[in-house]
Every structure is written in C-alpha cells, then in structure tokens.
Amino acid sequence: MAKVVTFGIQKGGVGKTMTSGITAFLLAKENYKVLGVDMDSQGNFTQFLSGYDDLAVFENETVLEAIKDGDARPYIKVVDENLHLLPADDYLATIAQFLFREYDGNPSLALRKAIDPIRDFYDFIIIDTPPALSEQTINALGASTHVVILFETSKFCYSAVPRFWDTIAAAKENINNELEIAGILRTLADAKRSDSKAMIELIGDSYPDHVFKTIIHRRAKTGRLPIYGLWNNPEAKSAFKYHSSFIKELKENVGAKTNV
C-alpha cells in the first residue's frame, strides 16, 4: 500500500509546491510508482508536473471531480510511466461548498475515499496543499500516512510550525489515527544571511528529534525549474542536489522499501 505523504504548513512562500513536485518526480525516476495529488486551487503543482501552463486542459477532469465521484481512477493523468497526476484547477476553491452541502459522509475524509481504490497500485502518493488551513489541507491530512512540515527559514514560518503541528495532532486524534509526522524540512535557506542561519539552528533546537538533516538551500537552478521544466533540462541534475539527499531521508522516515 502506498505511503501517502502530504507536504504542508499554513503559510505561503515556503517551497511546498517545488519540493513536493521534485519529490514526486525523483521518486518516479527511482522506479517507484508515484501519484501526485494537487489540493491547491492555484494548480501550480499541476503545471509543474504536467508541463501545461493552461489549466483549462484539465477542466472537469480534476481532483474535485474525483472527490465528487468518490473515485480518483477516471481522473488520473499519465505524465510518465511511473509518474501520474491527479490535477487541480481554480474550481477546487469551491470544494467547501460541495462538502458541506452535498457530500454524503465525513467531509474530512472525502479525498481518502477517492484515492482508496488506487492506494495498492502506487508506492507513493505525494499531496501538495494550499498555503492556508482549509478543507483541502484537512482532507490531505485525512488521506495521508505521513506529513512533511515545510519550514522556510523565517520568523513568521517559525511561528506557523506549532500551529500546524496542532492541526496534525487534531487530525490524527479525530479523523486519521494512521497519520505520522515524517519530519520538518528546512527550505529556502540562505547561507549568506545570518537570520536564516539562526532560524535553521532555532528550529533544530526546538524540534531536535523531528528535523531532517538535509537543508534545502536557495539555488538559482532550482528556482528556474518551473521555467525550463523537469524533463530535458540540462540544469536539472544539479538543481536536485539537496532534494536527492532529502528523499533518501524521507524514504527511511516513512519506512519505504529501498528498491522496486
């Protein structure tokens, strides 16, 4: 059964989409069967993995329709042999209205119901979430086995970590007792800034048993990935330097098999 990993925190600008997208891509390159699930109505994860800038190509064939039907299978898009995608578009913003007016069941477990039929097919299901606490985020936690907490090395993000930690704890207690924290990933670190270095140390001191050893530093080549793409990009290999190290840790932390 798939390891279902949500990448999240209730703050924007922390590298969730970039990190989750690269994770899905690199795991697929390691010959794992991977499904990426976009739970953010901005659709950037969908654009990043699919290569399509115009989300209109996915209209009426997204994660929203999968949730409404209670079955993701008809809406999964094949990006690559090992990498599939359950896309999102702007209409996902209407999910709360559907869940509380029309959904028959626990509204926090709607995504779980939709992906349950395909969990045995994949090794990993990677879920990208929006930058605020929402029905999308709660549904992602309800469907997941693990959470990666994204920590961009800033004071505001440091304040957001305990709030998201409490959200995860509540989700585990009330809707999903399988849920575990895979770790806190320090992202967008800037080696030239003393405040960034201080925040790296502070989060490590505050959560010594939960931070990943890998730190994702800012790199221009990584920042250009959405422009030049994940495929046939001569910069890609060097752009993945830190993420490759993170993925090794992630597989250990979630108990994934080492080879497929």
C-alpha positions in Angstrom: 0.0 0.0 0.0 1.2 3.5 -0.9 3.0 5.8 1.5 0.7 8.9 1.3 2.8 12.0 2.1 1.3 15.5 2.5 3.6 18.5 2.2 2.2 21.4 4.1 2.1 24.2 6.6 -0.4 27.0 6.9 1.9 29.6 5.4 2.7 30.6 1.8 6.1 31.0 0.2 7.8 28.1 1.9 8.5 25.9 -1.2 5.7 23.4 -0.8 4.9 23.0 -4.5 8.5 23.0 -5.7 9.6 20.5 -3.0 6.6 18.2 -3.4 6.9 18.3 -7.2 10.6 17.5 -7.2 10.0 14.7 -4.7 7.3 13.1 -6.9 9.5 13.4 -10.0 12.7 12.0 -8.4 10.8 9.1 -6.7 9.4 8.2 -10.1 12.9 8.3 -11.6 13.9 5.8 -9.0 11.3 3.5 -10.4 8.7 3.9 -7.8 5.1 4.2 -8.9 4.1 7.7 -7.9 0.8 9.7 -7.9 0.9 13.4 -7.4 -2.2 14.9 -6.0 -2.8 18.7 -6.3 -5.0 20.0 -3.5 -4.3 23.7 -4.2 -6.7 25.5 -6.5 -3.8 27.6 -7.8 -2.8 24.5 -9.7 0.9 25.2 -9.7 1.8 21.6 -8.7 -0.3 20.5 -11.8 1.5 22.9 -14.0 4.9 21.9 -12.6 4.5 18.2 -13.1 2.4 18.2 -16.3 4.2 20.9 -18.2 0.9 22.6 -19.1 0.6 26.3 -18.2 -3.1 26.4 -19.2 -5.1 24.6 -16.6 -8.2 24.7 -18.9 -6.9 21.4 -20.4 -7.9 19.7 -17.1 -11.4 21.3 -16.8 -13.9 18.8 -15.4 -11.2 16.2 -15.0 -9.6 17.1 -11.7 -9.3 16.1 -8.1 -12.6 18.0 -7.4 -14.5 15.7 -9.8 -12.7 12.7 -8.2 -13.9 13.7 -4.8 -17.4 14.4 -6.1 -17.5 10.9 -7.6 -15.7 9.2 -4.7 -13.2 7.6 -7.1 -10.0 9.1 -8.4 -9.4 6.5 -11.1 -11.2 8.2 -14.1 -9.3 11.5 -13.5 -5.7 10.3 -13.2 -3.4 11.7 -15.9 -0.3 9.8 -17.1 2.7 12.1 -17.0 5.3 9.4 -17.4 5.4 5.6 -17.0 6.0 5.9 -13.2 4.5 9.3 -12.6 0.8 10.0 -12.6 -1.1 13.1 -11.7 -4.5 14.0 -10.1 -4.7 17.6 -11.2 -6.4 20.7 -9.9 -7.7 23.9 -11.2 -9.5 27.1 -10.0 -12.7 25.3 -9.4 -11.2 23.4 -6.5 -11.8 26.6 -4.5 -15.5 25.5 -4.4 -14.8 22.3 -2.5 -16.0 23.6 0.9 -19.4 24.4 -0.6 -19.7 20.9 -2.0 -18.5 19.1 1.1 -20.9 20.8 3.5 -24.0 21.0 1.2 -23.8 17.8 -0.9 -21.2 15.3 0.3 -22.6 12.2 1.9 -20.1 11.2 4.5 -17.4 12.7 6.7 -16.3 15.8 4.7 -12.7 15.5 6.1 -12.3 12.0 4.6 -13.6 12.8 1.1 -10.2 12.7 -0.5 -9.3 9.5 1.3 -12.4 7.8 -0.1 -11.5 8.9 -3.6 -7.9 7.5 -3.5 -8.6 4.4 -1.5 -9.3 2.3 -4.7 -5.8 3.0 -6.1 -3.6 3.0 -3.0 -2.4 -0.5 -3.7 -1.2 0.5 -7.2 1.2 3.1 -6.1 4.3 3.1 -3.9 4.0 6.8 -3.1 1.2 9.3 -3.3 2.5 12.9 -2.9 0.0 15.6 -1.9 0.6 19.3 -2.4 -1.5 21.6 -0.2 -2.6 25.3 -0.2 -0.8 27.9 1.9 -3.7 28.3 4.4 -5.6 25.9 6.6 -8.6 24.8 4.6 -10.8 21.8 3.7 -8.1 20.9 1.1 -5.5 20.7 3.8 -7.7 18.8 6.3 -8.6 16.3 3.5 -5.0 15.8 2.7 -4.2 15.0 6.3 -7.2 12.7 6.4 -5.9 10.7 3.5 -2.2 10.6 4.5 0.1 8.2 6.3 2.8 10.9 6.8 3.3 14.7 6.8 6.3 16.7 5.8 6.2 20.1 7.5 7.9 22.7 5.4 9.9 25.3 7.3 11.1 28.3 5.3 13.8 29.8 7.5 12.0 32.9 8.7 10.4 34.1 12.0 6.8 34.0 10.6 7.3 30.4 9.5 8.8 29.5 12.9 5.5 30.8 14.4 3.5 28.7 12.0 5.1 25.4 12.8 3.5 24.8 16.2 0.1 25.8 14.8 0.4 23.3 12.0 1.7 20.7 14.5 -1.5 21.2 16.5 -3.6 20.8 13.3 -1.8 17.5 12.6 -2.4 16.3 16.1 -6.1 17.1 15.9 -6.4 15.3 12.5 -4.7 12.3 14.0 -7.0 12.2 17.0 -10.2 12.9 15.2 -10.1 11.6 11.6 -6.9 9.6 10.9 -5.0 7.6 13.5 -2.5 6.4 10.9 -1.1 9.9 10.5 2.5 10.5 11.5 5.0 13.3 11.1 7.8 12.4 8.7 9.8 15.4 9.7 10.4 19.1 9.4 12.2 20.1 6.3 14.2 23.4 6.3 13.7 25.1 3.0 14.8 28.2 1.1 17.7 28.6 3.4 20.2 31.4 2.5 23.7 30.7 3.6 24.6 34.4 3.2 22.1 35.6 5.7 22.7 35.4 9.4 19.0 35.4 10.3 18.5 32.4 8.0 21.3 30.5 9.7 19.8 31.5 13.1 16.4 30.1 12.2 18.0 26.8 10.9 19.5 26.4 14.3 16.5 27.5 16.3 14.1 25.1 14.6 16.7 22.3 15.1 16.9 23.1 18.8 13.2 23.4 19.2 12.4 20.1 17.4 15.7 18.1 17.7 14.0 14.7 17.0 12.0 15.8 14.1 14.1 17.9 11.7 15.5 16.3 8.6 19.3 16.6 8.4 19.0 17.8 4.8 18.6 21.6 4.4 17.2 22.8 1.1 19.3 25.9 0.2 18.2 28.5 -2.3 19.7 27.8 -5.7 19.1 29.7 -8.9 19.0 26.5 -10.9 16.2 25.1 -8.7 14.3 28.4 -9.0 14.4 28.1 -12.8 12.9 24.6 -12.9 9.3 25.9 -13.4 10.5 27.9 -16.4 12.6 25.2 -18.2 10.8 22.1 -16.8 11.7 18.9 -15.2 12.3 17.0 -18.4 15.1 17.6 -20.9 16.5 20.4 -18.7 20.4 20.4 -18.7 20.4 22.1 -15.3 18.0 19.6 -13.6 20.6 17.2 -12.2 22.5 19.9 -10.3 19.2 21.6 -9.4 18.2 18.4 -7.5 21.3 18.3 -5.3 19.6 18.9 -1.9 16.3 17.2 -2.8 18.0 13.9 -3.6 19.5 13.9 -0.1 16.1 14.7 1.4 14.4 11.9 -0.5 16.9 9.3 1.0 15.9 10.5 4.5 12.2 10.6 3.6 12.2 7.0 2.5 13.9 6.0 5.7 11.5 8.0 7.9 8.3 6.6 6.2 9.6 3.0 6.1 9.5 2.8 2.3 11.1 -0.2 0.6 14.5 0.7 -0.7 14.1 -0.6 -4.2 11.2 -1.5 -6.5 
